[in-house]
């Protein structure tokens, strides 16, 4: 799967990008027909949980999206990929039942 990582208003280091790519690529174990994905990393100025991760995944016939905030990008990525895992499981059952 092709994955693009965008860091908004800062430069993300390669460790963070590698971590996020590994987390998103693990989602292929739940649904292996993902077309591509985009990850947006944002720093917010308000509050303690000021790191936001947005992940968009394109699957045949649909697009899945998750946005999470946390104290670190790693924690936010964990939460977002967990949300996408649940969405992928639901999407897969819809595909099996012929609703998509």
MDAnalysis code that builds the backbone (N, CA, C; Angstrom):
import MDAnalysis as mda
import numpy as np

u = mda.Universe.empty(300, n_residues=100, atom_resindex=np.repeat(np.arange(100), 3), trajectory=True)
u.add_TopologyAttr("name", ["N", "CA", "C"] * 100)
u.add_TopologyAttr("resid", np.arange(1, 101))
u.add_TopologyAttr("resname", ["UNK", "UNK", "UNK", "UNK", "UNK", "UNK", "UNK", "UNK", "UNK", "UNK", "UNK", "UNK", "UNK", "UNK", "UNK", "UNK", "UNK", "UNK", "UNK", "UNK", "UNK", "UNK", "UNK", "UNK", "UNK", "UNK", "UNK", "UNK", "UNK", "UNK", "UNK", "UNK", "UNK", "UNK", "UNK", "UNK", "UNK", "UNK", "UNK", "UNK", "UNK", "UNK", "UNK", "UNK", "UNK", "UNK", "UNK", "UNK", "UNK", "UNK", "UNK", "UNK", "UNK", "UNK", "UNK", "UNK", "UNK", "UNK", "UNK", "UNK", "UNK", "UNK", "UNK", "UNK", "UNK", "UNK", "UNK", "UNK", "UNK", "UNK", "UNK", "UNK", "UNK", "UNK", "UNK", "UNK", "UNK", "UNK", "UNK", "UNK", "UNK", "UNK", "UNK", "UNK", "UNK", "UNK", "UNK", "UNK", "UNK", "UNK", "UNK", "UNK", "UNK", "UNK", "UNK", "UNK", "UNK", "UNK", "UNK", "UNK"])
u.atoms.positions = np.array([
    [0.850, -1.181, 0.000],
    [0.000, 0.000, 0.000],
    [0.895, 1.243, 0.000],
    [0.493, 2.203, -0.788],
    [1.217, 3.471, -0.847],
    [0.707, 4.383, 0.268],
    [1.631, 4.893, 1.073],
    [1.266, 5.744, 2.203],
    [2.049, 7.042, 2.133],
    [1.335, 8.168, 2.236],
    [1.970, 9.488, 2.261],
    [1.818, 10.055, 3.669],
    [2.916, 10.570, 4.213],
    [2.899, 11.173, 5.539],
    [3.217, 12.655, 5.388],
    [2.316, 13.500, 5.904],
    [2.486, 14.955, 5.833],
    [2.592, 15.500, 7.252],
    [3.638, 16.245, 7.539],
    [3.746, 16.920, 8.830],
    [3.492, 18.407, 8.588],
    [2.488, 18.919, 9.273],
    [2.045, 20.295, 9.074],
    [2.745, 21.207, 10.084],
    [3.447, 22.210, 9.593],
    [4.130, 23.242, 10.394],
    [5.295, 22.724, 11.230],
    [5.826, 21.543, 10.900],
    [7.043, 21.047, 11.542],
    [7.614, 19.936, 10.671],
    [8.839, 19.537, 10.956],
    [9.478, 18.446, 10.227],
    [9.507, 17.209, 11.110],
    [8.842, 16.169, 10.660],
    [8.822, 14.920, 11.422],
    [10.124, 14.157, 11.172],
    [10.649, 13.548, 12.222],
    [11.876, 12.768, 12.041],
    [11.550, 11.396, 11.450],
    [12.563, 10.732, 10.956],
    [12.361, 9.469, 10.248],
    [11.859, 8.365, 11.179],
    [12.218, 8.416, 12.468],
    [11.733, 7.409, 13.426],
    [10.216, 7.473, 13.554],
    [9.689, 8.684, 13.653],
    [8.249, 8.861, 13.781],
    [7.543, 8.385, 12.516],
    [8.053, 8.735, 11.363],
    [7.444, 8.330, 10.098],
    [7.479, 6.809, 9.961],
    [8.600, 6.182, 10.304],
    [8.707, 4.721, 10.256],
    [7.704, 4.060, 11.197],
    [7.564, 4.621, 12.408],
    [6.618, 4.081, 13.382],
    [5.194, 4.108, 12.823],
    [4.815, 5.244, 12.256],
    [3.461, 5.394, 11.728],
    [3.238, 4.468, 10.524],
    [4.237, 4.369, 9.655],
    [4.109, 3.484, 8.501],
    [3.928, 2.031, 8.944],
    [4.659, 1.598, 9.955],
    [4.515, 0.229, 10.458],
    [3.120, 0.006, 11.033],
    [2.620, 0.976, 11.805],
    [1.290, 0.839, 12.402],
    [0.212, 0.738, 11.328],
    [0.296, 1.592, 10.311],
    [-0.719, 1.589, 9.260],
    [-0.602, 0.337, 8.396],
    [0.617, -0.096, 8.112],
    [0.798, -1.303, 7.299],
    [0.285, -2.554, 8.006],
    [0.277, -2.558, 9.335],
    [-0.286, -3.690, 10.070],
    [-1.789, -3.828, 9.839],
    [-2.440, -2.744, 9.438],
    [-3.874, -2.809, 9.158],
    [-4.186, -3.714, 7.972],
    [-3.189, -3.969, 7.135],
    [-3.410, -4.854, 5.988],
    [-3.700, -6.285, 6.411],
    [-3.415, -6.637, 7.654],
    [-3.765, -7.974, 8.123],
    [-5.273, -8.128, 8.289],
    [-5.986, -7.021, 8.450],
    [-7.427, -7.065, 8.612],
    [-8.172, -6.932, 7.286],
    [-7.572, -6.205, 6.349],
    [-8.175, -6.048, 5.022],
    [-7.049, -5.734, 4.053],
    [-6.775, -6.649, 3.139],
    [-5.580, -6.537, 2.299],
    [-5.794, -5.833, 0.969],
    [-6.971, -5.260, 0.742],
    [-7.238, -4.608, -0.540],
    [-7.215, -3.082, -0.435],
    [-6.525, -2.539, 0.545],
    [-6.424, -1.078, 0.679],
    [-5.627, -0.522, -0.494],
    [-6.114, 0.588, -1.053],
    [-5.480, 1.186, -2.220],
    [-4.306, 2.059, -1.807],
    [-4.580, 3.072, -0.990],
    [-3.519, 3.945, -0.491],
    [-3.992, 4.665, 0.757],
    [-3.086, 5.449, 1.334],
    [-3.423, 6.151, 2.557],
    [-2.649, 7.445, 2.688],
    [-3.202, 8.333, 3.517],
    [-2.551, 9.607, 3.821],
    [-2.594, 9.818, 5.321],
    [-1.490, 10.325, 5.856],
    [-1.398, 10.623, 7.288],
    [-1.016, 12.089, 7.428],
    [-1.766, 12.802, 8.258],
    [-1.466, 14.207, 8.541],
    [-1.100, 14.331, 10.011],
    [0.064, 14.907, 10.292],
    [0.531, 15.136, 11.652],
    [0.477, 16.635, 11.916],
    [-0.210, 17.018, 12.998],
    [-0.359, 18.445, 13.311],
    [0.008, 18.708, 14.760],
    [0.656, 19.844, 14.978],
    [0.917, 20.346, 16.322],
    [-0.087, 21.455, 16.617],
    [-0.840, 21.306, 17.700],
    [-1.784, 22.340, 18.115],
    [-1.174, 23.103, 19.279],
    [-1.579, 24.334, 19.470],
    [-1.003, 25.162, 20.532],
    [-1.761, 25.089, 21.843],
    [-2.938, 24.473, 21.856],
    [-3.749, 24.501, 23.062],
    [-3.726, 23.152, 23.786],
    [-3.650, 23.197, 25.093],
    [-3.801, 22.011, 25.927],
    [-2.597, 21.087, 25.965],
    [-2.732, 20.065, 26.800],
    [-1.673, 19.074, 26.971],
    [-1.652, 18.109, 25.797],
    [-2.839, 17.678, 25.366],
    [-2.933, 16.758, 24.228],
    [-2.913, 17.574, 22.940],
    [-1.718, 18.019, 22.570],
    [-1.596, 18.967, 21.465],
    [-1.084, 18.337, 20.179],
    [-1.023, 17.018, 20.109],
    [-0.557, 16.350, 18.894],
    [-1.737, 15.628, 18.243],
    [-1.973, 15.916, 16.977],
    [-3.106, 15.338, 16.255],
    [-2.601, 14.494, 15.099],
    [-3.199, 13.314, 14.958],
    [-2.909, 12.426, 13.837],
    [-4.221, 12.149, 13.110],
    [-4.227, 12.430, 11.810],
    [-5.372, 12.122, 10.957],
    [-4.917, 11.090, 9.938],
    [-5.701, 10.026, 9.783],
    [-5.354, 8.985, 8.817],
    [-6.550, 8.755, 7.902],
    [-6.289, 8.822, 6.599],
    [-7.293, 8.502, 5.571],
    [-6.834, 7.254, 4.846],
    [-7.723, 6.273, 4.741],
    [-7.417, 5.063, 3.982],
    [-8.432, 4.913, 2.859],
    [-7.950, 4.679, 1.664],
    [-8.841, 4.430, 0.539],
    [-8.927, 2.924, 0.322],
    [-10.153, 2.441, 0.309],
    [-10.435, 1.047, 0.009],
    [-11.370, 1.039, -1.200],
    [-11.437, -0.048, -1.931],
    [-12.304, -0.066, -3.119],
    [-13.747, 0.308, -2.767],
    [-14.206, 1.412, -3.333],
    [-15.582, 1.849, -3.135],
    [-15.839, 2.713, -1.924],
    [-14.827, 3.027, -1.134],
    [-15.060, 3.814, 0.074],
    [-13.747, 4.436, 0.557],
    [-13.869, 5.316, 1.559],
    [-12.709, 5.927, 2.201],
    [-12.956, 5.922, 3.699],
    [-11.986, 5.459, 4.459],
    [-12.089, 5.410, 5.912],
    [-11.216, 6.511, 6.497],
    [-11.654, 7.059, 7.653],
    [-10.975, 8.218, 8.220],
    [-10.977, 8.118, 9.740],
    [-9.857, 8.489, 10.339],
    [-9.774, 8.561, 11.806],
    [-8.906, 9.750, 12.179],
    [-9.326, 10.438, 13.237],
    [-8.555, 11.565, 13.764],
    [-8.480, 11.404, 15.280],
    [-7.275, 11.530, 15.820],
    [-7.070, 11.364, 17.266],
    [-6.077, 12.387, 17.773],
    [-6.259, 12.792, 19.043],
    [-5.345, 13.711, 19.714],
    [-4.769, 13.014, 20.935],
    [-3.505, 13.296, 21.220],
    [-2.850, 12.713, 22.399],
    [-1.639, 13.562, 22.783],
    [-0.951, 13.137, 23.835],
    [0.239, 13.847, 24.296],
    [1.426, 13.632, 23.368],
    [1.426, 12.516, 22.638],
    [2.513, 12.232, 21.701],
    [1.920, 11.734, 20.382],
    [2.700, 11.869, 19.324],
    [2.245, 11.394, 18.029],
    [2.098, 9.878, 18.019],
    [2.968, 9.185, 18.757],
    [2.883, 7.726, 18.806],
    [1.570, 7.273, 19.436],
    [1.183, 7.908, 20.538],
    [-0.068, 7.552, 21.211],
    [-1.270, 7.864, 20.321],
    [-1.238, 9.013, 19.659],
    [-2.328, 9.382, 18.762],
    [-2.405, 8.416, 17.577],
    [-1.257, 7.993, 17.064],
    [-1.241, 7.034, 15.955],
    [-1.806, 5.691, 16.402],
    [-1.480, 5.276, 17.631],
    [-2.049, 4.036, 18.170],
    [-3.571, 4.106, 18.217],
    [-4.094, 5.206, 18.728],
    [-5.543, 5.373, 18.833],
    [-6.203, 5.411, 17.454],
    [-5.591, 6.122, 16.524],
    [-6.168, 6.247, 15.182],
    [-6.156, 4.914, 14.443],
    [-5.064, 4.162, 14.559],
    [-5.019, 2.870, 13.869],
    [-5.983, 1.877, 14.507],
    [-6.196, 1.981, 15.805],
    [-7.188, 1.118, 16.465],
    [-8.591, 1.427, 15.956],
    [-8.899, 2.717, 15.800],
    [-10.199, 3.111, 15.262],
    [-10.362, 2.613, 13.820],
    [-9.304, 2.724, 13.039],
    [-9.367, 2.248, 11.657],
    [-9.480, 0.733, 11.588],
    [-8.866, 0.044, 12.525],
    [-8.984, -1.420, 12.565],
    [-10.450, -1.814, 12.721],
    [-11.156, -1.142, 13.629],
    [-12.582, -1.425, 13.824],
    [-13.384, -1.088, 12.574],
    [-13.065, 0.040, 11.932],
    [-13.766, 0.418, 10.707],
    [-13.517, -0.599, 9.597],
    [-12.285, -1.094, 9.491],
    [-11.957, -2.080, 8.460],
    [-12.709, -3.388, 8.694],
    [-12.832, -3.805, 9.945],
    [-13.581, -5.026, 10.241],
    [-15.042, -4.880, 9.827],
    [-15.650, -3.727, 10.129],
    [-17.034, -3.476, 9.728],
    [-17.160, -3.433, 8.215],
    [-16.220, -2.766, 7.559],
    [-16.242, -2.664, 6.102],
    [-16.116, -4.040, 5.468],
    [-15.266, -4.873, 6.017],
    [-15.046, -6.218, 5.472],
    [-16.318, -7.058, 5.569],
    [-17.047, -6.928, 6.689],
    [-18.294, -7.686, 6.810],
    [-19.344, -7.163, 5.829],
    [-19.352, -5.849, 5.580],
    [-20.269, -5.304, 4.576],
    [-19.959, -5.856, 3.195],
    [-18.673, -5.948, 2.869],
    [-18.259, -6.466, 1.569],
    [-18.677, -7.934, 1.438],
    [-18.477, -8.708, 2.500],
    [-18.847, -10.119, 2.471],
    [-20.346, -10.302, 2.295],
    [-21.122, -9.408, 2.904],
    [-22.589, -9.502, 2.825],
    [-23.127, -8.850, 1.556],
    [-22.253, -8.290, 0.727],
    [-22.678, -7.705, -0.538],
    [-23.358, -6.359, -0.437],
    [-23.105, -5.615, 0.633],
    [-23.735, -4.296, 0.805],
    [-22.927, -3.164, 0.219],
    [-21.712, -3.437, -0.216],
    [-20.886, -2.365, -0.793],
    [-20.649, -2.654, -2.247],
])
